Amino acid sequence: MAVPVIQQIRLGAYIVKQKLLGNTRYPLVLMLEPLFRCNLACNGCGKIDYPDSILNKRLSPEECFQAVDECGAPVVSIPGGEPLLHKEIVQIVEGIVARKKFVYLCTNALLLKKKLDQFTPSPYLTLSIHLDGLEAEHDHAVSQPGTFERAVEAIKEAVARGFRVTVNCTLFNSNAVPERVAEFFTYAQTLGVEGVTVSPGYAYERAPVQDHFLSRKQTKELFRSIFRLGKEREKQGGKRWVFNQSSMYLDFLAGNQSYKCTPWGNPTRNVFGWQKPCYLVGEGYVKTFKELMDTTAWDDYGVGNYEKCANCMVHSGFEASAVIDTTVHPLRALKVMLKGVDTEGPMAPEIPLDKQRPAEYVFEKQVKTLTAGLHEETARKAKVG
């Protein structure tokens, strides 16, 4: 695991504090989306299918800082859209770093070399670069040739300048060939990054292509195959792959843990407000973090509870579950970290789906409501002005 010691200590101390305070639901990572606009149109993306009135909206630095302070999570992930399109992204990052929060700035890196001079290396800032495999797989996943080469150039430049850099890899049917993924993990080590964050993709309601998302069974079998190749490589003298996530989450991906998701572990603040219930499922918005925590019907969501969640094993839903389990069972986590993920034993029991409620498809209605709200806000500001 490549998470720096200072970050592990801070996160561990935060979790212990929450337990001492008697809190059972608390955030670990704030998912801060300052915009939805992107300079790519990936097949698996469910974040950019909005009208221009929404894609042109931005969170101000002040709104971002308020969200960080209100939430209190020790880690802030800034996805998008593409954050580097935000004209005030440097100010946003600097303001969050000044609060001693660990910032993961997620980017496809197309603009990174141009913008790199504006950022300052810090132990609190990590550049999380989106690479969905080797060149052929990545360029296919993002639907644009040449992006892999540009991202790799940006990674090398950022590493050379002393930035903390990780690679963020999402796996779909289209790039989930175990041998190719294993080759990619090995290649990533040559780039000088701290580690790889890996996750299966989530079938967003409005993703333009719906047939390349993995089922939970496919995900578990895929990761067992990948980790098996990794162990064979180590036996032949190769270096162990380094991941920027908990060993217990990797164990979960290989089917060895029956975690339920922790949706409040990674709450989302975006241009509409606080998203209910999680980063992946948007079925309502509230104005404050407290309102999100107090009014969300958490038990209505998750694998076994809701059809939209049936195949989810994404890190934004389950990494928090794994991290909390690590603090409860540190010796079990240490065993997995030292010996590696089990790829041969029986898998943990799956959560039954027979009582899950059917999916509610609310995107179109929400877009109409939110667009109308933006128009009313614009008219109100114009009237005041």
C-alpha positions in Angstrom: 0.0 0.0 0.0 1.5 3.3 -1.1 -0.5 5.7 1.1 2.1 7.9 2.9 2.6 7.2 6.6 1.5 10.7 7.6 -1.7 10.2 5.8 -2.3 6.8 7.4 -1.6 8.2 10.9 -4.0 11.2 10.3 -6.7 9.0 8.9 -6.3 6.4 11.7 -6.4 9.1 14.4 -9.5 10.6 12.8 -11.3 7.2 12.8 -10.4 6.5 16.4 -11.7 10.0 17.4 -15.0 9.3 15.6 -15.4 6.0 17.5 -14.6 7.7 20.8 -17.3 10.3 20.1 -19.7 7.5 19.4 -20.2 8.4 15.7 -21.2 5.5 13.5 -21.6 7.5 10.3 -18.8 9.8 9.4 -17.0 10.9 6.2 -13.5 9.8 5.2 -13.2 11.4 1.8 -15.1 14.4 0.5 -15.8 14.0 -3.2 -15.7 17.6 -4.4 -16.9 18.1 -7.9 -16.4 21.8 -8.8 -17.8 21.3 -12.4 -19.1 18.6 -14.7 -17.6 19.9 -17.9 -14.9 17.7 -19.4 -12.6 17.7 -22.5 -13.2 14.0 -23.1 -16.4 12.1 -23.7 -15.7 8.6 -22.3 -18.1 5.7 -23.0 -18.5 4.8 -19.4 -19.0 8.4 -18.0 -22.2 9.4 -16.4 -21.1 12.8 -15.4 -21.2 14.9 -18.6 -24.7 14.2 -20.0 -26.1 17.6 -19.1 -27.2 20.7 -21.0 -24.7 23.5 -21.4 -26.5 25.6 -18.7 -25.4 22.9 -16.2 -22.0 22.1 -17.8 -21.1 25.7 -17.6 -21.8 26.0 -13.9 -18.9 26.1 -11.4 -18.4 25.9 -7.7 -16.6 29.0 -6.5 -13.5 28.6 -4.2 -15.6 29.9 -1.3 -18.3 27.2 -1.9 -15.5 24.6 -2.1 -13.9 25.7 1.2 -17.3 25.8 2.9 -17.9 22.2 1.8 -14.5 21.1 3.1 -15.1 22.8 6.5 -18.7 21.6 6.8 -17.8 18.0 6.0 -14.6 17.7 8.0 -13.2 14.7 6.2 -9.4 14.4 6.3 -9.2 13.6 2.6 -10.6 15.6 -0.4 -10.8 14.1 -3.8 -11.5 16.6 -6.6 -12.9 14.7 -9.7 -15.2 16.1 -12.3 -15.6 16.6 -15.2 -12.1 17.7 -15.7 -11.0 19.9 -12.8 -8.2 21.6 -14.7 -10.8 23.3 -16.9 -11.9 25.3 -13.8 -10.2 28.7 -13.9 -9.8 28.9 -10.2 -8.7 25.3 -9.6 -5.3 26.4 -8.3 -6.9 28.7 -5.7 -9.2 25.9 -4.7 -6.4 23.3 -4.3 -4.2 25.8 -2.4 -7.0 26.7 0.0 -7.7 23.1 0.8 -4.1 22.2 1.3 -3.8 25.2 3.6 -6.4 23.4 5.8 -4.0 20.4 6.0 -6.4 18.2 4.1 -5.0 15.5 1.8 -6.0 16.5 -1.7 -6.3 14.1 -4.7 -6.7 16.2 -7.8 -8.1 13.8 -10.4 -7.3 14.6 -14.0 -7.1 13.1 -17.5 -3.8 15.0 -17.7 -4.5 16.5 -21.1 -3.9 20.0 -19.7 -1.5 19.0 -16.9 1.8 19.9 -18.5 0.4 23.4 -19.4 -0.9 23.9 -15.9 1.9 22.3 -13.8 3.8 25.5 -13.2 0.8 26.9 -11.3 0.9 24.2 -8.6 3.3 23.6 -5.8 4.4 20.2 -4.7 3.2 19.3 -1.2 2.8 16.2 0.9 -0.8 17.2 1.0 -1.3 17.2 -2.7 -1.5 14.2 -5.0 -2.1 14.3 -8.7 -4.3 11.3 -9.6 -3.9 10.6 -13.3 -6.6 8.8 -15.2 -5.1 5.8 -17.1 -7.4 2.9 -18.0 -4.7 0.5 -19.0 -2.0 0.4 -21.7 -2.2 2.7 -24.8 -4.8 0.7 -26.8 -7.1 0.1 -23.9 -6.9 3.6 -22.5 -7.4 5.4 -25.7 -10.4 3.2 -26.5 -11.9 3.7 -23.0 -11.7 7.5 -23.4 -12.7 7.5 -27.0 -9.8 9.6 -28.2 -6.4 8.5 -29.6 -3.2 10.0 -28.3 -4.5 10.6 -24.7 -2.4 7.8 -23.2 0.8 9.3 -24.6 0.0 12.8 -23.4 -0.9 11.5 -19.9 2.3 9.5 -19.6 4.3 12.6 -20.6 2.5 14.6 -18.0 3.1 11.9 -15.3 6.8 11.9 -16.0 7.0 15.7 -15.9 5.1 15.8 -12.6 7.2 13.1 -11.0 10.4 14.9 -12.1 9.2 18.1 -10.5 8.6 16.4 -7.1 4.8 16.0 -7.1 3.1 13.1 -5.5 1.5 11.2 -8.4 -0.8 8.2 -8.5 -2.5 6.4 -11.4 -6.3 6.0 -11.3 -7.4 2.9 -13.4 -11.0 1.9 -14.0 -11.7 -1.5 -15.5 -14.6 -2.3 -17.9 -15.3 -5.3 -20.1 -13.4 -3.6 -22.9 -10.1 -3.4 -21.0 -10.5 -6.3 -18.5 -8.1 -8.8 -20.0 -6.1 -10.1 -17.0 -2.8 -10.4 -18.9 -3.0 -6.8 -20.2 -4.1 -5.4 -16.9 -1.1 -7.2 -15.2 1.2 -5.8 -17.9 -0.2 -2.3 -17.2 0.3 -2.5 -13.4 4.0 -3.5 -14.1 4.4 -0.7 -16.6 2.9 1.8 -14.1 5.8 1.0 -11.8 8.3 2.3 -14.3 6.7 5.8 -14.3 7.8 6.6 -10.8 4.2 6.9 -9.4 3.4 6.2 -5.8 0.9 3.5 -6.7 -2.2 2.6 -8.6 -5.8 3.1 -7.6 -7.9 0.5 -9.3 -11.7 -0.1 -9.4 -14.4 -1.6 -11.6 -16.5 0.9 -13.4 -20.0 1.8 -12.3 -23.0 1.6 -14.7 -24.2 5.2 -14.5 -27.8 5.6 -15.5 -26.8 7.9 -18.3 -23.5 6.4 -19.5 -23.6 6.3 -23.3 -22.5 2.7 -23.5 -24.1 0.3 -21.0 -22.8 -3.1 -22.1 -19.2 -2.9 -21.0 -19.7 -2.8 -17.2 -18.6 -5.7 -15.1 -20.9 -7.7 -12.9 -19.8 -8.5 -9.3 -19.0 -12.1 -10.3 -17.0 -10.9 -13.3 -15.1 -8.4 -11.1 -14.2 -11.0 -8.5 -13.0 -13.5 -11.1 -11.1 -10.8 -13.0 -9.2 -9.6 -9.9 -8.4 -13.2 -8.8 -6.9 -13.8 -12.3 -4.9 -10.5 -12.1 -3.6 -11.0 -8.6 -2.7 -14.6 -9.5 -0.5 -13.3 -12.3 1.0 -10.8 -9.9 2.0 -13.6 -7.5 3.5 -15.6 -10.4 5.5 -12.5 -11.4 6.8 -12.1 -7.8 7.9 -15.8 -7.8 10.0 -15.0 -10.9 11.7 -12.2 -9.1 9.5 -9.3 -10.2 8.5 -6.5 -7.8 5.2 -6.5 -6.1 2.7 -4.1 -7.6 1.9 -1.1 -5.3 -1.6 0.1 -4.9 -2.8 3.4 -3.4 -5.6 1.8 -1.5 -6.1 -0.6 1.4 -5.2 -4.2 1.2 -8.6 -5.2 2.5 -10.3 -3.4 -0.4 -8.2 -5.4 -2.8 -9.1 -8.5 -0.9 -12.8 -7.5 -1.4 -12.3 -7.1 -5.1 -11.1 -10.7 -5.3 -14.2 -11.9 -3.5 -12.7 -12.6 -0.1 -14.8 -10.1 1.9 -18.6 -9.5 2.0 -18.6 -5.8 2.7 -21.6 -3.6 2.6 -21.0 -0.2 1.1 -20.4 2.9 3.3 -22.0 5.6 1.1 -21.6 8.3 3.8 -17.8 7.6 3.8 -17.4 9.5 0.5 -20.1 12.2 0.4 -20.4 14.3 -2.7 -20.7 18.1 -3.0 -21.2 19.3 -6.6 -22.8 22.3 -8.4 -26.2 21.2 -7.3 -25.5 20.8 -3.6 -24.9 17.7 -1.5 -25.8 14.6 -3.6 -28.0 11.9 -2.2 -27.0 9.2 -1.5 -23.5 8.9 -2.9 -21.0 9.8 -5.6 -22.3 7.1 -7.9 -26.1 7.4 -7.4 -27.7 10.8 -7.7 -31.3 10.8 -6.6 -31.7 14.2 -4.9 -29.7 17.1 -3.5 -29.7 19.0 -0.2 -28.1 22.3 0.9 -26.0 21.2 3.8 -23.8 18.3 4.8 -25.8 17.9 8.0 -29.0 17.6 6.0 -27.4 15.0 3.8 -26.5 12.9 6.9 -29.8 13.4 8.7 -32.3 13.0 5.9 -30.8 10.4 3.5 -32.6 7.0 3.8 -29.3 5.2 3.9 -30.9 1.7 4.3 -32.7 2.1 1.0 -29.4 1.9 -0.9 -26.5 -0.5 -1.3 -26.1 -4.1 -2.7 -29.1 -6.1 -1.8 -31.2 -3.0 -1.1 -31.5 -1.3 -4.5 -31.2 -2.5 -8.0 -28.9 0.3 -9.2 -26.4 -0.9 -6.6 -26.5 -4.6 -7.5 -23.2 -4.8 -9.3 -21.3 -2.1 -7.6 -17.8 -2.8 -6.1 -16.4 0.7 -6.7 -13.8 2.1 -4.3 -15.9 5.2 -3.6 -18.5 3.0 -2.0 -16.4 0.2 -0.5 -12.9 1.6 0.3 -14.3 3.3 3.4 -15.8 -0.1 4.5 -12.4 -1.7 4.0 -10.5 1.1 5.8 -12.8 0.9 8.8 -12.5 -2.9 8.9 -8.7 -2.5 8.8 -8.9 -0.5 12.1 -11.1 -3.1 13.6 -9.1 -6.1 12.4 -5.5 -4.8 11.9 -3.9 -8.2 12.1 -6.2 -9.6 9.4 -5.3 -6.6 7.2 -1.6 -7.0 7.9 -1.8 -10.7 6.9 -3.3 -9.7 3.5 -0.8 -7.0 3.1 2.2 -9.3 3.7 1.0 -12.5 2.0 -1.1 -10.9 -0.7 -4.7 -11.4 -1.7 -5.9 -15.0 -1.6 -6.7 -16.2 -5.2 -7.5 -19.8 -4.6 -9.8 -20.2 -1.6 -13.6 -20.2 -1.6 -15.1 -16.8 -2.1 -17.0 -15.0 0.7 -20.8 -15.4 0.5 -22.6 -12.9 -1.8 -25.2 -10.5 -0.6 -28.6 -11.8 -1.8 -30.5 -9.6 -4.2 -34.0 -11.1 -3.9 -35.3 -8.3 -1.6 -33.8 -5.3 -3.5 -36.2 -2.6 -4.6 -36.4 -1.8 -8.3 -34.4 1.0 -9.8 -36.0 4.4 -10.1 -34.9 6.3 -13.2 -35.0 9.9 -12.2 -32.3 11.6 -14.3 -34.5 13.3 -16.9 -36.8 14.7 -14.2 -33.9 15.9 -12.1 -32.3 17.7 -15.1 -35.5 19.5 -15.8 -35.9 20.6 -12.2 -32.2 21.6 -11.8 -32.2 23.5 -15.1 -35.3 25.4 -14.1 -33.7 26.2 -10.8 -30.6 27.6 -12.6 -32.7 29.8 -14.8 -34.6 31.1 -11.8 -31.3 31.9 -10.0 -29.9 33.6 -13.1 -33.1 35.7 -13.5 -33.1 36.6 -9.8 -29.4 37.7 -9.9 -30.1 39.8 -13.0 -33.0 41.5 -11.3 -31.0 42.3 -8.2 -28.1 43.6 -10.3 
